């Protein structure tokens, strides 16, 4: 005869489930902020690298042709005939950036703080053809500072 006091346990009790949920919630509160910080640092590093690539390409274009590119996309053009400004064909040594991919397929690196859906160069970068400066858009520059204390506008 079986003892009535011995019963078989099947599954978990409500209290056990609540304890597990609380432990998972506490772990999430600890881990998620650290992950978000790592994501931001990666974006900042990518932003600095992409700005450097663009500025180097613009400087090389100007060094070779004697003028700054009329539009930022000119640094990725395959030949002098594709450049929007009139330049001597033998002075253009580009493309100064790889052509495939990038913003709208133009070969320009993307700004990691801009929406991935945006295909407009102006949404990703400010470019001044008069002096060849490349900066982040004004809305982002006013938005925040980087992890190392620099403002977006100081990059």
C-alpha positions as CSV (number, residue, x, y, z in Angstrom):
1,X,0.0,0.0,0.0
2,X,1.2,3.4,-0.8
3,X,1.7,6.1,1.7
4,X,-0.5,9.1,1.3
5,X,2.1,11.5,2.6
6,X,4.5,10.6,-0.3
7,X,3.5,12.4,-3.4
8,X,5.2,12.8,-6.6
9,X,6.4,16.3,-7.6
10,X,5.7,17.3,-11.1
11,X,7.0,20.7,-12.4
12,X,7.9,23.8,-10.4
13,X,5.9,25.6,-7.8
14,X,4.9,29.2,-8.3
15,X,7.4,30.4,-5.7
16,X,10.3,28.6,-7.5
17,X,9.3,30.3,-10.7
18,X,9.1,33.7,-9.1
19,X,12.6,33.3,-7.6
20,X,14.0,32.4,-11.0
21,X,12.4,35.4,-12.6
22,X,13.7,37.7,-10.0
23,X,17.2,36.4,-10.3
24,X,17.1,36.8,-14.1
25,X,15.8,40.4,-13.7
26,X,18.6,41.3,-11.4
27,X,21.2,39.8,-13.8
28,X,19.6,41.8,-16.7
29,X,19.8,45.0,-14.7
30,X,23.5,44.4,-14.2
31,X,24.4,43.2,-17.7
32,X,22.3,45.4,-20.1
33,X,23.9,48.8,-19.1
34,X,27.4,47.4,-19.6
35,X,26.4,46.1,-23.0
36,X,25.0,49.4,-24.0
37,X,28.2,51.1,-23.0
38,X,30.2,48.7,-25.2
39,X,27.9,49.4,-28.1
40,X,28.3,53.1,-27.8
41,X,32.1,52.9,-27.5
42,X,32.2,50.8,-30.7
43,X,30.0,53.3,-32.5
44,X,32.3,56.2,-31.3
45,X,35.4,54.3,-32.5
46,X,33.7,53.7,-35.9
47,X,32.7,57.3,-36.2
48,X,36.3,58.5,-35.5
49,X,37.7,56.0,-38.0
50,X,35.1,56.9,-40.7
51,X,35.7,60.7,-40.3
52,X,39.5,60.1,-40.6
53,X,39.0,58.0,-43.8
54,X,36.8,60.8,-45.3
55,X,39.2,63.6,-44.3
56,X,42.2,61.7,-45.7
57,X,40.4,61.0,-49.0
58,X,39.4,64.7,-49.3
59,X,43.0,65.8,-48.5
60,X,44.4,63.4,-51.1
61,X,41.9,64.6,-53.7
62,X,42.9,68.2,-53.1
63,X,46.6,67.3,-53.2
64,X,46.3,65.5,-56.5
65,X,43.9,68.0,-58.3
66,X,44.6,71.3,-56.6
67,X,40.9,71.8,-55.6
68,X,38.6,70.3,-53.0
69,X,35.9,68.0,-54.2
70,X,32.7,69.8,-55.2
71,X,30.6,67.1,-53.4
72,X,31.8,64.4,-51.0
73,X,30.9,61.6,-53.4
74,X,33.7,62.8,-55.8
75,X,36.3,61.1,-53.6
76,X,34.8,57.7,-54.5
77,X,34.5,58.3,-58.3
78,X,36.3,55.8,-60.5
79,X,37.7,58.4,-62.9
80,X,38.0,62.1,-63.6
81,X,35.1,62.1,-66.0
82,X,32.8,61.0,-63.2
83,X,33.8,63.8,-60.9
84,X,31.3,66.6,-60.6
85,X,33.9,69.5,-61.0
86,X,36.1,70.1,-64.0
87,X,39.5,68.7,-63.3
88,X,42.4,67.7,-65.5
89,X,42.0,64.0,-66.3
90,X,45.7,63.3,-65.6
91,X,45.5,64.8,-62.1
92,X,42.8,62.5,-60.7
93,X,44.4,59.4,-59.1
94,X,41.2,58.1,-57.5
95,X,39.0,56.6,-56.4
96,X,40.2,57.6,-52.9
97,X,37.7,55.4,-51.2
98,X,36.5,52.0,-52.3
99,X,33.4,52.3,-54.5
100,X,31.1,49.4,-53.5
101,X,28.8,49.6,-50.5
102,X,28.6,52.6,-48.2
103,X,26.0,55.3,-48.3
104,X,23.6,54.7,-51.1
105,X,26.2,52.5,-52.8
106,X,28.5,55.6,-53.3
107,X,31.4,54.1,-51.4
108,X,31.3,56.6,-48.6
109,X,31.5,55.2,-45.0
110,X,28.4,55.6,-42.9
111,X,28.0,57.5,-39.7
112,X,27.2,54.9,-37.1
113,X,25.0,57.3,-35.2
114,X,22.7,58.0,-38.2
115,X,19.8,55.7,-39.1
116,X,20.9,52.7,-41.2
117,X,17.9,53.4,-43.5
118,X,19.2,56.8,-44.6
119,X,20.9,56.9,-48.0
120,X,21.5,60.6,-48.1
121,X,25.1,61.8,-47.6
122,X,23.9,65.0,-45.9
123,X,22.2,62.8,-43.2
124,X,25.5,61.2,-42.4
125,X,28.1,64.0,-42.9
126,X,28.4,67.7,-43.3
127,X,30.8,68.7,-46.1
128,X,32.1,72.2,-46.9
129,X,33.5,72.3,-50.4
130,X,35.1,75.7,-49.8
131,X,37.7,74.3,-47.3
132,X,37.2,70.5,-47.5
133,X,36.0,70.0,-43.9
134,X,34.0,67.0,-43.1
135,X,32.1,67.0,-39.8
136,X,29.1,65.2,-38.2
137,X,25.6,66.7,-38.9
138,X,24.7,69.7,-36.6
139,X,21.8,67.8,-35.0
140,X,24.3,65.1,-33.8
141,X,26.9,67.6,-32.8
142,X,24.5,69.3,-30.5
143,X,23.2,66.0,-29.2
144,X,25.9,64.7,-26.9
145,X,29.6,64.2,-26.2
146,X,31.7,61.2,-26.7
147,X,32.9,58.8,-24.0
148,X,36.3,60.6,-23.9
149,X,34.7,64.0,-23.3
150,X,35.0,65.4,-26.9
151,X,32.0,67.0,-28.4
152,X,30.8,65.6,-31.7
153,X,31.6,69.0,-33.2
154,X,35.2,68.7,-32.1
155,X,35.9,65.5,-34.0
